[in-house]
Amino acid sequence: MKQSSDMNRRQFVQLATVTAAGAAMLPGRAQSAGAGKPSGVRALKEPAAIAMWDFSWLLRHDPGHEIGSEFADWDKVLDELVERGYNAIRLDVFPALVATGADGVLTESFHFPYESKRPRAWGNQHSTTVQPRSALKEFIPHCLERGILLGLSTWFLGPGVEKITGLDGFVRVWDETLRFLKDNDLLHNVYYVDLLNEYPLFSGFQWLRWQMDGDIKARAAKASEDGAHLWQEKAGNYTGEASRRFYTNFAEEAISRLQKNWPDLDFLFSLPYNKDSADWRVMAPTKIAALDVHYWFVMNPLFGTPESGYWQNIHKIARTDDPFPKVEEALLKNWTTHKPQLIEWMDQQMAEVAEHGRRYNKPIGSTEGWGMIHWLDHPSLTWDIIKEAGEICAGLGHKHGYRFNCSSNFTHPQFPRLWADVAWHKRVTERIRST
């Protein structure tokens, strides 16, 4: 009886969910990239409400543990995501682990240790072992059943990724991963392929920054210490002609090579706001299929002031949570006092993204934003600012023609108080998806 009930529920979700192409998804008839109406970001006219599930979808999928396993039941969390109005996911497909390693050996299982006593907002909350290839074969069909668009991405994390070097190595692991997905009939509803998270700074692809720095040992030590995938208030300066030319040429060549083998897919690099380090604007004229530019209000010094304690205690996650109440109080005061100026500032940033999109004929959007970059579900912290920021930027995104947008970068079940506010999610996603 339960099996029949589950099947009826699944068929209902399949029939009720609107697919990427805008038609009803029938059971057993997933919409393929390149088949029928394309689902790529350049082709679709309807805005997508996208949730960044990063590497958490896998590293927190551990049914054997109660803590830190919020993605244990993929069916459950995907149904909850659809209920909240989201129709797209940006997820790490772990290309450096799915493909053969630098030694040519194919590895199925990888261990992710957990050594820190500090809470981790994303990723594994305890040591875990995962099988990325088999996981993708299981997880993606669950997404396709619900007509969910897939933004394939990577933060380049995991054992042995430091051995992947050079343009050839980078293109190879992505090409092998896309081939693996195609061979397993998993290249459906692919909205885009984000080749590297927040290019060129905030990922685990250390080789790229080593080349930009010209100091391999120093950069390796810094990346290991700071966490290469984490946004830093002040990053290295890559505005010089040589480093800028290197990373723009790298991106152009990587996309050219992959586009040749995968002409039906849209390739891009998601981009961070770092005007004093690696300005996203120089990437707009390149071959990226769309502009995915990430902004947060906390980047404005009126809000994320040094005195607020945010950068020292939340962004880097302090060893003690004693300062958290004062951080919350300071941020709330800054937000309330300067809200008109902050909204005007964000409006200007998003308008500039829109202007570059028009100039270079590219769709625009954001898969990460809008209040604080890092936050925790903690008794001393509320989600009030992040919720309000999400609603504000859903409206601004609609104003500026965003084709995809997020409510926040905390749209995960491991943030239970935010996840539980179904009404808020529905308000934001309805505004994002409105035309």
SVG drawing of the C-alpha trace seen along z (x, -y; Angstrom):
<svg xmlns="http://www.w3.org/2000/svg" viewBox="-2 -57 59 59">
<polyline fill="none" stroke="black" stroke-width="0.4" points="0.0,0.0 2.8,-2.4 4.5,-1.7 1.3,-2.5 0.9,-5.7 4.4,-6.8 3.9,-6.2 0.7,-8.2 2.5,-11.1 5.4,-11.0 3.1,-10.9 1.2,-13.8 4.4,-15.8 5.5,-14.9 2.2,-16.0 1.9,-19.2 5.4,-20.5 6.2,-22.9 9.3,-21.8 12.1,-24.0 10.6,-24.2 7.3,-25.4 5.4,-22.2 3.9,-19.7 6.4,-17.0 4.8,-13.6 6.1,-10.5 9.1,-9.0 9.5,-11.9 12.2,-14.2 13.1,-17.2 16.6,-16.8 19.1,-19.5 19.2,-19.8 16.0,-17.8 12.7,-19.5 12.7,-23.0 16.1,-23.7 16.3,-24.4 19.5,-26.5 19.7,-29.8 19.9,-31.6 16.8,-30.0 14.4,-30.1 12.3,-33.3 10.7,-32.5 12.7,-33.6 14.0,-30.8 14.0,-30.8 17.2,-29.0 18.5,-27.5 22.2,-27.1 22.6,-23.6 26.4,-23.7 28.2,-20.6 25.8,-20.2 23.4,-18.1 25.9,-15.3 28.2,-16.0 25.1,-16.3 23.4,-13.2 24.2,-10.6 21.2,-8.6 23.4,-6.9 23.8,-10.1 21.1,-12.3 23.2,-15.4 24.5,-17.2 22.4,-14.9 19.7,-17.3 19.8,-16.0 19.5,-12.3 16.1,-12.0 16.4,-13.6 12.8,-13.0 11.6,-14.8 13.8,-17.9 13.2,-18.2 9.4,-18.1 9.9,-20.8 11.9,-22.8 9.2,-22.6 6.6,-23.5 8.5,-26.7 8.3,-27.7 11.9,-27.0 12.3,-25.5 16.1,-25.4 19.1,-24.2 22.8,-25.1 24.8,-22.1 28.4,-21.0 28.8,-17.9 32.4,-17.4 34.0,-17.1 37.5,-16.7 36.2,-13.6 33.9,-12.2 36.6,-12.2 39.7,-10.2 42.4,-11.6 45.7,-13.2 47.2,-9.6 44.5,-8.4 42.8,-6.2 39.1,-6.3 38.1,-6.5 34.5,-5.9 34.7,-6.7 36.1,-9.8 36.5,-10.6 35.8,-14.1 37.2,-14.5 35.8,-16.9 38.4,-18.2 37.1,-21.6 35.0,-22.2 33.3,-25.2 30.0,-24.8 30.0,-24.6 27.3,-26.4 27.8,-24.4 29.3,-20.9 29.8,-18.1 29.2,-18.6 31.0,-15.4 33.5,-13.1 31.8,-11.3 32.6,-9.2 30.8,-9.8 30.5,-8.3 29.9,-11.2 29.3,-9.2 26.7,-6.9 25.2,-9.8 24.7,-11.8 23.0,-8.8 20.6,-8.7 20.0,-12.4 19.6,-13.9 16.6,-11.6 14.8,-12.8 15.3,-16.4 14.1,-15.5 10.9,-13.9 10.0,-17.3 11.1,-19.3 13.8,-21.1 16.4,-23.0 20.0,-22.1 22.8,-24.6 25.9,-22.3 28.8,-23.9 31.8,-23.2 33.7,-24.6 36.6,-22.2 36.7,-20.6 37.7,-17.1 40.7,-14.8 43.2,-15.1 41.8,-18.1 45.1,-19.9 46.6,-17.5 44.4,-18.8 46.4,-21.5 46.5,-23.6 43.9,-24.4 44.2,-20.8 43.5,-19.2 40.6,-21.6 38.9,-21.0 39.6,-17.2 37.8,-16.7 34.8,-18.7 34.7,-16.9 34.8,-13.5 32.1,-14.5 29.8,-15.7 30.5,-12.5 29.6,-10.5 26.4,-12.4 25.5,-11.9 26.3,-8.2 24.0,-7.8 21.2,-9.8 21.5,-12.6 22.0,-15.7 18.4,-16.7 17.1,-20.2 20.6,-21.5 20.2,-25.3 23.9,-26.0 27.3,-24.7 29.1,-27.0 32.7,-25.9 34.1,-27.4 32.4,-29.0 33.0,-32.8 35.7,-32.9 38.7,-33.4 39.0,-33.7 36.8,-31.6 37.1,-27.9 39.6,-25.2 41.3,-25.3 44.5,-26.5 46.6,-26.2 44.7,-29.2 45.5,-31.6 49.1,-30.3 49.5,-31.4 47.9,-34.7 50.1,-35.3 53.3,-34.0 54.2,-32.7 53.1,-29.1 54.3,-28.4 52.9,-31.5 49.5,-31.1 49.3,-27.4 49.9,-28.2 47.3,-31.0 44.7,-28.9 45.2,-26.2 44.9,-28.5 42.0,-30.7 39.8,-28.2 40.0,-29.0 36.3,-28.7 35.3,-31.4 34.8,-35.0 37.3,-37.2 36.7,-40.9 40.0,-41.7 41.5,-39.3 44.7,-39.4 44.9,-42.1 44.4,-40.7 43.7,-43.9 47.1,-44.0 47.2,-43.5 49.1,-40.3 46.9,-38.5 43.7,-39.8 44.8,-38.7 45.7,-35.3 42.3,-34.6 40.2,-36.0 42.2,-34.1 41.9,-30.9 38.1,-31.3 37.8,-32.0 39.9,-28.9 38.1,-26.6 34.7,-27.6 35.8,-27.3 37.1,-23.8 34.1,-22.6 31.6,-24.3 33.1,-22.5 32.3,-19.1 29.0,-20.2 27.4,-22.7 23.9,-22.4 25.1,-23.5 25.5,-27.0 28.8,-27.6 29.6,-30.4 31.7,-31.2 29.8,-32.6 31.4,-35.9 31.9,-37.7 31.8,-41.4 35.5,-42.2 36.2,-45.4 39.6,-45.8 40.7,-42.2 39.2,-40.7 36.5,-42.9 33.6,-40.8 33.0,-43.5 36.1,-42.3 34.4,-38.9 31.2,-40.4 32.7,-40.6 34.0,-37.0 32.3,-33.9 30.3,-33.2 26.7,-32.5 25.2,-34.6 26.2,-36.9 25.8,-35.3 27.1,-38.1 26.9,-37.8 26.3,-40.8 25.5,-41.1 24.4,-44.1 27.1,-43.3 29.7,-44.3 28.5,-47.9 30.6,-49.5 27.5,-51.2 26.1,-47.8 29.0,-45.5 31.1,-47.9 34.3,-46.6 32.7,-47.7 29.7,-45.4 32.0,-42.4 30.4,-40.5 33.7,-39.9 35.6,-38.7 32.9,-36.6 30.4,-35.4 32.1,-35.5 35.2,-33.7 33.1,-31.9 34.8,-32.7 35.8,-30.1 33.1,-31.3 29.6,-32.4 29.7,-35.0 29.9,-38.0 26.9,-36.8 24.2,-38.9 26.3,-42.1 26.8,-41.3 23.1,-40.8 22.3,-44.1 24.9,-46.1 23.9,-44.7 20.2,-45.4 21.0,-48.9 23.0,-49.5 20.3,-48.0 17.6,-50.0 19.5,-53.3 20.9,-53.1 18.3,-51.0 17.4,-53.6 21.0,-54.2 21.7,-50.4 18.7,-49.7 19.8,-52.5 23.4,-51.0 22.1,-47.5 19.8,-49.0 22.8,-50.6 24.8,-47.4 22.0,-45.3 21.4,-48.1 25.0,-47.8 24.7,-44.1 21.7,-44.7 23.5,-47.3 26.3,-44.9 23.8,-42.2 22.2,-44.4 25.5,-45.6 26.8,-42.1 23.5,-40.4 23.6,-38.1 21.0,-36.9 21.6,-38.1 20.9,-36.8 22.3,-35.8 22.6,-32.4 24.0,-33.8 23.0,-36.9 21.6,-39.2 21.9,-40.0 24.9,-38.5 27.4,-36.2 27.7,-33.8 25.1,-33.2 24.1,-30.6 20.9,-29.1 21.8,-30.1 19.6,-31.2 21.4,-34.6 20.9,-35.3 17.7,-36.0 16.9,-35.7 15.1,-39.0 17.6,-40.9 18.2,-38.0 14.5,-37.6 13.9,-41.3 17.0,-41.5 15.7,-38.5 12.3,-40.2 13.9,-43.5 16.2,-41.9 13.5,-39.7 11.8,-43.0 15.0,-44.6 15.7,-41.6 12.3,-41.8 12.8,-45.5 16.2,-44.9 15.2,-41.8 17.0,-39.1 16.3,-35.7 17.3,-33.8 17.5,-34.8 18.0,-33.4 16.1,-34.2 19.4,-33.9 22.4,-31.6 20.8,-29.8 18.0,-28.0 19.0,-24.7 17.3,-22.4 20.4,-22.8 19.1,-26.3 15.9,-25.0 14.3,-28.3 14.6,-29.8 13.7,-26.6 10.6,-26.3 9.2,-29.7 7.3,-28.4 5.2,-31.5 8.4,-33.7 9.9,-31.4 6.7,-31.4 6.5,-35.2 10.1,-35.6 9.9,-32.8 6.6,-34.1 8.1,-37.5 11.3,-36.1 9.3,-33.9 6.8,-36.6 7.0,-38.0"/>
</svg>
